[in-house]
Amino acid sequence: IMKKQIIFLFLMLPLICCAYPVYPQKAESLQSFEIGDFIKLFMQIPTNESKDFIAWDTFVNNENFIWETDGVDSSESDDGLVSYYRNAMVRINVNGLAPMRLKQNWTEMPWTVGYSTTSNPNFGAEVVSIDNECFGYYTTNNCILPPFKSLKRVNINYKKICKIERGNGFETVGYELSSKGLRTIYLLYEQDGGTGGSYETYHLYFRKPENLCES
């Protein structure tokens, strides 16, 4: 038995000793969320009179979020639409894998988590976007990691609502996410890519958009 234990520890040694560094370095101290657990955090937020929104300070004291926006910022599109947002840096993995970027060596990339709304910002944020930041880099890995095994692992049920084919194997798919005793939310899962590389983005909605796959 002892011999088997020694062999097992020897096989595990590369996994223990060779964890990838994280860039930027300030994210190194953050614990990594499994994507299913991270999405479930937002399903656990109690429903109140603003059930279609979440407060801007949601998880403001969570030590595994690095908030990069002072308060709530805004931007205006070319057609005059004003968006209000607040962004954080978070480490996330999907079934144990995290997006990687080749610098001098392979490094783990944190994700950008953004709260946003195009409605009155006094109501709070109506969308949570989770972006792996792979686009724009030519030497990346683990950029398309479907979340469904992770969702099942934490007892989140997903029901497909809509789908749009993007070409080249990429797609945008809308899902209803539910779990017993928790609020139902809606996931828009986007895969895309091009000359700037492939990437994926999750958008969480707290009410069902009229045309989810076109949101």
C-alpha positions in Angstrom: 0.0 0.0 0.0 2.8 2.4 0.9 4.4 1.7 -2.5 1.2 2.7 -4.3 0.9 5.9 -2.2 4.5 6.9 -3.2 3.8 6.2 -6.9 0.6 8.3 -6.6 2.4 11.2 -5.0 5.1 11.0 -7.6 2.6 11.3 -10.4 0.9 14.2 -8.7 4.2 16.1 -8.2 4.2 17.9 -11.6 0.7 19.2 -10.9 1.7 20.4 -7.4 5.0 22.0 -8.3 4.3 23.5 -11.7 1.3 25.8 -11.2 1.3 28.6 -13.8 2.0 32.1 -12.8 -0.8 34.6 -13.1 -0.6 37.8 -15.1 -1.1 40.6 -14.0 0.7 39.6 -10.8 -1.7 41.4 -8.6 -4.3 38.7 -9.3 -1.9 35.9 -8.1 -3.4 36.0 -4.6 -7.0 35.5 -5.7 -8.6 32.2 -5.3 -10.0 30.7 -8.6 -13.7 30.2 -8.9 -15.0 27.2 -10.9 -17.4 28.8 -13.4 -20.4 26.8 -12.1 -19.8 28.0 -8.6 -19.3 31.6 -9.8 -22.5 31.7 -11.8 -24.3 30.2 -8.8 -23.2 33.1 -6.6 -25.5 35.4 -8.7 -28.4 32.9 -8.4 -28.1 33.0 -4.7 -28.7 36.8 -4.5 -32.1 37.2 -2.8 -34.9 38.5 -5.0 -36.3 41.9 -3.8 -38.3 44.8 -5.2 -35.5 45.2 -7.8 -35.6 41.6 -8.9 -34.5 42.5 -12.5 -31.3 44.1 -11.2 -28.5 43.6 -8.7 -26.9 46.3 -6.6 -23.7 47.9 -7.9 -22.0 47.0 -4.7 -22.8 43.3 -5.0 -19.6 41.3 -3.8 -17.8 44.6 -3.2 -16.3 43.1 -0.1 -15.4 39.7 -1.6 -11.6 39.5 -1.4 -11.5 37.4 -4.6 -12.7 40.4 -6.7 -10.2 43.2 -7.6 -12.5 46.1 -8.5 -11.0 48.3 -11.2 -13.8 50.9 -11.5 -14.3 53.7 -9.1 -18.0 53.7 -8.4 -20.0 53.4 -11.6 -18.6 54.7 -14.9 -20.3 55.3 -18.2 -19.7 55.3 -21.9 -21.7 56.4 -25.0 -21.9 54.6 -28.3 -21.9 56.2 -31.7 -25.6 56.1 -31.8 -26.0 57.9 -28.5 -26.8 54.9 -26.2 -25.3 55.4 -22.8 -24.1 52.4 -20.8 -23.2 52.4 -17.1 -20.7 49.8 -15.9 -18.5 48.6 -13.1 -15.6 46.1 -13.7 -13.6 43.7 -11.6 -10.7 41.2 -12.2 -11.5 37.7 -11.1 -9.8 34.3 -11.5 -12.1 31.7 -13.0 -11.5 28.1 -14.3 -13.8 25.8 -16.3 -13.5 22.2 -15.1 -10.1 23.0 -13.7 -8.8 24.7 -16.8 -8.1 28.5 -17.0 -7.3 30.7 -20.1 -3.6 30.9 -20.8 -1.4 33.5 -22.5 2.1 33.0 -23.7 4.4 35.7 -22.3 8.0 34.7 -21.5 6.3 31.5 -20.3 2.6 30.4 -20.2 0.7 32.5 -17.7 -2.9 32.2 -16.4 -5.2 35.1 -17.5 -7.8 36.4 -15.1 -11.3 37.2 -16.4 -13.1 40.6 -16.5 -16.4 40.6 -14.7 -18.6 43.6 -15.6 -21.9 44.8 -14.2 -23.8 47.0 -16.6 -27.1 48.6 -17.6 -28.5 50.8 -20.2 -31.4 51.7 -18.0 -31.5 54.2 -15.1 -28.4 53.4 -13.1 -30.2 54.1 -9.9 -31.9 50.7 -10.3 -28.6 48.8 -10.3 -27.0 46.5 -12.9 -29.2 44.4 -15.2 -26.4 42.3 -16.8 -23.2 40.6 -15.5 -20.7 39.9 -18.2 -17.9 37.4 -17.7 -15.1 37.7 -20.4 -12.0 35.6 -20.6 -10.0 38.4 -22.3 -8.4 36.0 -24.9 -9.3 38.2 -27.9 -6.4 40.2 -29.4 -3.6 37.8 -28.4 -2.2 35.3 -30.9 -0.6 33.0 -28.4 -3.4 31.8 -26.1 -4.8 28.5 -24.9 -8.0 27.2 -23.2 -10.1 30.1 -24.6 -13.2 28.0 -25.5 -14.2 26.0 -22.5 -18.0 25.1 -22.5 -19.4 25.3 -19.0 -22.0 22.6 -19.0 -20.2 19.9 -16.9 -19.4 22.6 -14.4 -23.1 23.7 -14.2 -24.2 20.1 -13.7 -21.7 19.6 -10.9 -23.3 22.4 -8.8 -26.9 21.3 -9.7 -27.7 24.1 -12.1 -30.2 23.0 -14.7 -29.9 24.7 -18.1 -32.6 24.8 -20.8 -31.8 26.0 -24.3 -34.0 29.0 -25.5 -32.3 30.1 -28.7 -29.2 29.7 -30.9 -27.4 31.7 -33.6 -24.7 30.1 -35.7 -21.7 32.5 -36.1 -19.8 30.5 -38.7 -16.4 28.8 -38.4 -17.9 26.6 -35.6 -18.7 29.5 -33.3 -22.2 30.1 -31.9 -24.3 32.2 -29.5 -26.7 30.2 -27.4 -29.3 31.4 -24.8 -30.2 29.3 -21.8 -32.5 29.5 -18.8 -30.6 28.6 -15.7 -32.4 27.2 -12.6 -31.7 25.5 -9.4 -34.0 24.5 -6.5 -34.5 27.3 -4.0 -32.5 29.8 -6.1 -33.5 32.6 -8.5 -33.9 31.7 -12.2 -31.5 33.7 -14.4 -30.7 33.7 -18.1 -27.3 33.0 -19.7 -26.2 34.2 -23.1 -23.1 32.1 -24.0 -21.1 33.5 -26.9 -18.2 31.9 -28.7 -16.5 33.9 -31.4 -13.1 34.4 -33.0 -11.2 35.7 -36.0 -7.7 37.0 -36.8 -7.5 38.2 -33.2 -8.0 34.8 -31.7 -11.0 32.9 -30.3 -12.8 33.8 -27.1 -16.0 33.2 -25.1 -18.2 35.5 -23.0 -21.0 34.8 -20.6 -23.8 37.3 -20.0 -26.1 36.8 -17.1 -29.5 38.4 -17.1 -31.9 38.7 -14.1 -35.0 38.9 -16.3 -35.5 37.2 -19.7 -34.7 39.6 -22.6 -37.3 39.7 -25.3 -34.8 38.4 -27.9 -32.1 36.8 -25.7 -29.8 35.6 -28.6 -29.8 39.1 -30.1 -29.2 41.0 -26.8 
